[in-house]
Amino acid sequence: MVGLDISSTAVKLLELSRKGARYHIESYAVEPLPVGAVVEKTIADSAAVGDTIRRAVQRSKTRAKRAAVAVGGSAVITKVIPLAADLSDDEMASQIELDAHQYIPYPLEEVNLDFQVLGPAHEKGMVDVLLAASRSENVDMRVAAVELAGLTPAIVDVEAYATETALDLIIEQMPGKGAGKTLAVFDVGATMTSFNVLIDRKIVYTREQLFGGKQLTETIQNRYGMSYEEAGKAKRLGGLPADYTGEVLEPFKESVAQQISRSLQFFFSSTNYNHVDHILLAGGNALIPGITELVQAKTDTPASIANPFVGMSVAERINKQAITGDAPALMIACGLALRSFDA
């Protein structure tokens, strides 16, 4: 099964296999989306997204026919509810349907919902159950795009939980495997920044905000009289005037560090937590030279770039330099691809 991350600017495809105790990258591709096909993680043009997925499948040379996709956090309502531990799955489903109107502000016929038992609740004889629900249109648009590309949509996940799954691989590399640590993950994409906080590998806080690399592209576009596409290409490949670094890139890096610092302060002021042990930077903007050092200085917290592929072997046909460069932007795709190994 391939993991498909449908972001605002690209479709990212990843397929993993397992060789012994190690994961192996079988295929991957990053295929740009037409402007306006996805707006703030909402699919506006299923046909255009379907065409892009088809191109990503062709470029990656995967033979997989099933796909896992995800909806963004702002499109999902989650709630942890206590239920009797002795209920069967069918009985839990019936109970949740009866009680769902308390947690979901939409008619049940307009939503897709699912649940997962997390473990024993504080109250004896009860278990905590995670309920996740999204408007059916958010799910249906993704399903339609995947089917238009000739794939079977097998799983619709939530982006934050896909990130959590991929983070398990990174936390395994940390001293003490992250035991008892509070980890802040900032995925700075093209138009959105997702902020998740994990304690002992579990998400305890998630937030999305409108901020991303698009602002840097637009600044380049306006300052140097380029089209948006030309500005994006110049940002990736270089060749901009000598004043670019000092006048454009450095202020953008300052903005990123400031957004991260403010997000942390908001997290501290709105929760019972008052520190994080480590910051991980993900998304396409995590590889901007010097960004981790600046974030570290601004927040006084150790920071590093997220790479879920450390220790993985790679198929010969894959450009190793390319996938290393794309690694921070492939966190969601990696978490979705890992769903292949669910028992």
N, C-alpha and C positions, 0 to 999 in steps of 0.2 A: 504494500500500500504506500502511495506517495503522500507526503505532507504538502499541502498547498496553502501558502500564506498569501492572501489577496489584500495587499495594502493599497494606499491611495495612488501610488505611482508605478507599482510593479507586481507581477505574480512571481513568487519564489517557490520553486519546487525542489523537494529533497526526498530521496529514497535511501533507506538504510537496510542493511542485512546484519546478521550476526555471525561472526567467525570465531568459534570458541567463546572466550569470555569478552572478546572485543567487538565493538560495532564497526561496520564497514560501510563507507559511503559508496553506494552503487551508482547513483546518478543525481545530478542537480542542474538547475538552470535558474537564471533570473531574467525575466522577460518584461520590458517596459510596457505599461498600459497607456492607451490613448488618453490625452488630457480630458478630464471630465467623466471618464468611465466609472470611476469610484470617487465619491466626494466624502471626505471625513469618515472613511471606512464603510460608507453606505454605497452599495452597488447601484449606479444610475443607468447602466447599459449592460444588461446580461450578455447580449450577443457579442459586444466588444470584449468583455471579460472572457467569455467562452473561447473566442478566437485567440486571445493572448495565452490562455491555458493550453490550447492546442499547440501553439508555437513552442511553448515551454516544454511540453511533452516531446515534441519532435527534436528540439535542441538537446534535451537531456538524454534521448535515446532509451528512455525507460520502457520496459514492457509491462509494467504494472497497469492494471485496469481499474483499481479501486483507489479512492482518494479520501483523505481526511482534511476538512477545512474548519475554520473557526469564525465566530462572530466577535466583534469588539466589545470591550467591557461596558461601554456606555449603552449598548443595545441589550444588555442582560441584567435581569434582576436576580440577585442571589439572597438566600436567607437560610440560616441554620435553625431548624425546628426540632423539638424533642418529640419522639414517638415511642410507643411501647416496644420493647426489645423483642417480644415474642411474636410480632406480626410478620407474616410472610411478605415477599416482595409485592405480590398482587394486592394483599390487604393494605400495605403501605401506600401503594399507588391509589387505591380507592380512598383512603383517608386523606391523602394529599389533595386529591381532586375535590373532596368535600370542603377542605379548609383553605384551598388555594386563594379564594377571593379575599382572604384576610391579608395576603401578602402581595398579590398581583393586581395592579389597578386597571386591568383590561379584562374583557370577557374571555373566558377560557377557550372558546372556539377560535379566538384570534391569536393564541399563543402556542408555542411549542415548549413543553416543559419536561424535565427529567430530574432524577434525584439520586443521591448516593449516600449510603450509610457511612458516617465518619468514625463512629466508635461509641463507647459508653458515654452517657450524659452524666452530669453531676447527680441527678436524681436516680435513685435505685430503680432498676427494672426498665430504664429508658435508654434510648440511644439518640445521639445527635445525627440529624439527617440534613444534608445540604440539598436545598431546592434551587434549581436554576431554570429561569424562564426567559424567553425572548419572543418578541412579536413574530408571528409566522412569516411575515414578509421578509424579515432579515434572513431567516433560514431559507425560505423558498428561492430568493434571488441567488444565493450561493449554490443551492442545489441545481437550479436551472443552468447556471454558468458552467458548472462541472459537467452536467449531462450534455450540454452543447459541444463540449470539448471531446465527447466520446468516452468519458470516464463514468464510473459508478460512485456516487457520493455515499461512502460507508459510515462516516462519522462527522457530526457537526459538534465541535468543541467550543470552548470559550478561550479567547486569546490569553488571558491571564493564567489560566490553568495549563495551557500549552507551554507558556513561558516557564511556569513552575516545574513542569516535567523536564524541560531542557536544562534548567538550572541544577537539577539533581546531578547531572554529569559534571558541571563546573564545581559544585560544592564538594564532590568526591575528591577533587584535586587540592582542596584547601586544607591547611593544617587542622587536624582534629575533625576533618570532614564537616566543618561548620557547626559542630554540636554546640547548642546554646547561643549561637551567634544571631545577631540581627543584621540582615542584609537588605540594602536598598538597591533596586534595579531600575535604571532609567533607560528606556528604549526611545531614543530620539529619532523619529522617522522623518518623512518629508513634510507632513502637515500636523502630525500629532505626536505628543510625548506621553508615553505610558509610564506610570510610576507605580511600582509594586514593592511592598515591604514583606520580607519573609523572616520568620523566627522558627528555628529548628526545621527549616525546609518547607514550612507551610505559610501560604500567603495570609497575612493578617490585615492588609490594607492595600487598596488599589485605587488609582485615580488617573484620569486622562485629561490633558489640556491641549488647546490649540497652540502649538508651537513646534517648529521643525525646520529642516534644512531648506524648505521652500523659501523661507525669508532670506536666506543667503543667496539663493538663485535669483530672486527678484531684485535684490540689491545690485548684483552683478549686471543683470539685465538693464536696470535703470541707469546705473553709473556709466556703463560702457556702450550703451546704445545697441544692445543685442536683442535677438528674439529670446523667448523663454527657453526654447530648445537649445539654442547656441550657448546661452548662459549655463545651462545644466551640463552641457558637454565640456565647456571650458573649465567649470568647477571640478569635474572629474579628471580631465586630461592635462590641465595646466595651460600655459601660454598666455596668461593674463598680464596686463601691464605691471610695471615694477611697483606701483603704489598699492596693488591688490592686498598684499599681506598685511601691511600696516593700517590701511584705510578701510578695508572691508572685512577681511578674515578675522583679524584680532578682535574688532568690536563684536562680531558674531560669536566668537568663542566666549567672550565676556558675557554675552547674553545667555548662552547655554549654561555657563557656570552659575549665573545669577538666578536663572529659572530653577536649577537644581537646588540651590541654596534656599530659595523661597519655598519650594515644595517641601523640603525637609522641615523648615520652620513651621509651615502650616500643619504638617503631620504631627510634629511635637505638640503644637498648641491645641490640636483637636482630638488628641488621643492621650492615653496614660503613659506613652513611651517618651523618652527624652534623649535617646541616642541611637545611632546605628554604628555597627562595627566596621562595615565595609560597603563601598559603593561600586556597583558594576555598571558599566556603560555599554549599552547595546544599540542596535539600529545603525543605519548607514552613516550617521555623523560621528560615531564613536571613534572612527579612525582618523579624524582630523588631527594632524600633528600637534602635540602639546595639550590636547583637551583634558586628558586624565590628570596631568600635573596641575592644570589650572583649577579643575574641580576639587582636587585634593587640597590645594592651598586655600580656596574659597570656603570650603566646608570643614577644614581641619580633620578630614576623615580619609583613610586609605582608599584609593580608587584604582580600578583596573578595567581592562577591556574584556568583555564577555566573549569567550570562544568555546562553544560546546563540543568542538571536534578534536580537542587535545586527546591524544592517545588512540584516535580512530585511524584505521587504514583506509586508503582511498583507491578507487578503481583506476586502472591505468589510463583510461580515456579522459579522466577529469584533470583539468589544469589546476595543479595544487596551489599555485600562487594565487589564482583567481578565487578559489574557494576560501583560502585563508583571508583574503581581502574582504570577502562577502560574509565571513563567519558571524560578525556581530549583528548583521541584519537578518540572519537565518535562525534566530532563536525560536520564533513561533513555528516556522517550517520544521525545525528539528523536533520540537515537542510533539507536533502532529505526526511526524514520521515515526516517532517512538511508539505511537499507538498501535503500530503493526505487531508489537510484542505483548500486547495485553493478553492476559490469560483468558 
